[in-house]
Amino acid sequence: MRIAIGNDHAGTAYKLAIIGLLKSMQIDVGNYGTDGTDSVDYPDFVHPVAREVEEGKADYGIIICGSGNGASMTANKHQKIRCALCWNKEIVALGREHNDANILSLPARFISLPQALEMVKVFLNTEFEGGRHERRIEKIPC
């Protein structure tokens, strides 16, 4: 499995911890985020993640910014991307089960690092339910 990850300055510490978690799970990681805390523009780091997922080079993506909103909006401009902005494990599970989310957007300034790590685990371990949800996904323009 390959996960593409990107972040702005607000998400650097979270990204580094998530990369550690993913590597401990033997998951290949494509790091497109900043490694610093100087102010940067999140689209510069989100577009490469979305492209990797869109082109099938990564199975999933994880993006992190202060609120998660800008990153999510940017990712969802890409074809074939269904990015879920999540703030707890239950929303993560529903994003995967009902919406077949392929990118997880995390709001670094509104969740703790332990919460973020748990949310990543839920994201990776939850399957899309299909069924009635499939026809809804098909109605999202690509």
N, C-alpha and C positions, 0 to 999 in steps of 0.2 A: 504494500500500500504506500502511496505517496500523498503527502499533505503539503500544499503550498500555504505559506503564512506571510502575512504582511501587517505592518503597524506604523503608526506615526509616533511622535515623541511621547505621547501619553501612554502608549502601550508597550514600551520597550521592556520593562521589567516583566510584564505578563508574557510577552512573546518568548523571552529567554527561558522562563520557567516552563512554558508549554513545550518549547523545543526539547527541553530536558525530559519532560514526561513522554513525548512522542518517541524520542530516541530510546528511552528505557523500554518502550513497547515494540522496539525493532521496526519503527515506521520511518521511512525515508522522508526527509523534510527539505522543501525548497524555501529558503529564507529570502523574502523580498522586502523586509521591513528595515527601518532604520535601527541602528544599534546604539544610538545616542539619545540625548534628551533635549537637544536644540530643536526649536520649532521647525517643522517640515510640513509639507502639504500631503495629506493622506491619499489623494488620488494617485500620486506618483508611486505609491506602494500597494495600492489596492488593485489597480488595473493589471499589473503582472500576475497577481494571484488569480483574478477572474479569468484572464486569458489562459492560464495553465489548466484550470478546471474546464473551461469552455472547449479547449482543444483536446481534452482527454489526456493531458500529460500529468495531471494530478487527479486523484480520486475525489478529494475534497479540498476546501480552503478554509482557513481561519483568518479573520481580519480583526484588528483591534485599534480603536481610537478612543478618545475621551468619552463621547456619548454613544458611540457605535452607530449613530445615525448617518453621518456623512459617509463613512466607509460602506455601510449597507446600501445607501442610495447609489453610490458609485458602482459597486459590484452589480447591482440589479439593472444597470444600463446595458450589461452584456447579454447577448443571446445565450440561452441555455443555462443561465444562472438563476438560482432561487436562493437568495441570501436571506437568512433569518436573523434579525436582531433579537438577541435573547438576554434576559436578566435573571433567569433562574432555571433550574434543571427541568422543571415541568414544561416550560415554554420550549426548551431545547428538544425535549422528547416529542412534543406536538409538531414542531417544525420538521422533524425527520419523519414521524409517523404519518402525518396528514399532508404535508407540503413537499416532501422529498427534498428538503433543503440540501444544497450541496456546498454552501458556504455558511459558516457560523460567524456572525458579527458580535463582538464582545465590547461592552461599554466599560472601559478600564476605570473610569472615575466613579462608577456606580455599583461595582461588585468587588468583592475581595478576591485576592489571588487564590485562596483555597476554593472559593466558589467557582472561579474561572476554570481551574483544573478539573473540578468535578463535572462542570458543564461540557468540557472537551470530551471527557470519558463517555458521558451520556450521548453526545453527538456521534461519536465513533461506534458506539455499541447499540444504537437504535436503528431498526430497519423501517423502511417505508412500508406502510400497510397495503398500499394499492387499493383495489376494489373501488368503492365509490369515490375515493380520493383521486384515483387515476384520471377519471373523466374531468375532474376539476383542474388538475394539473395541465391536461391537454388544452384547456380553454385559456391558458395564460399564453399570450402571443410570444412567439420566438422569432 
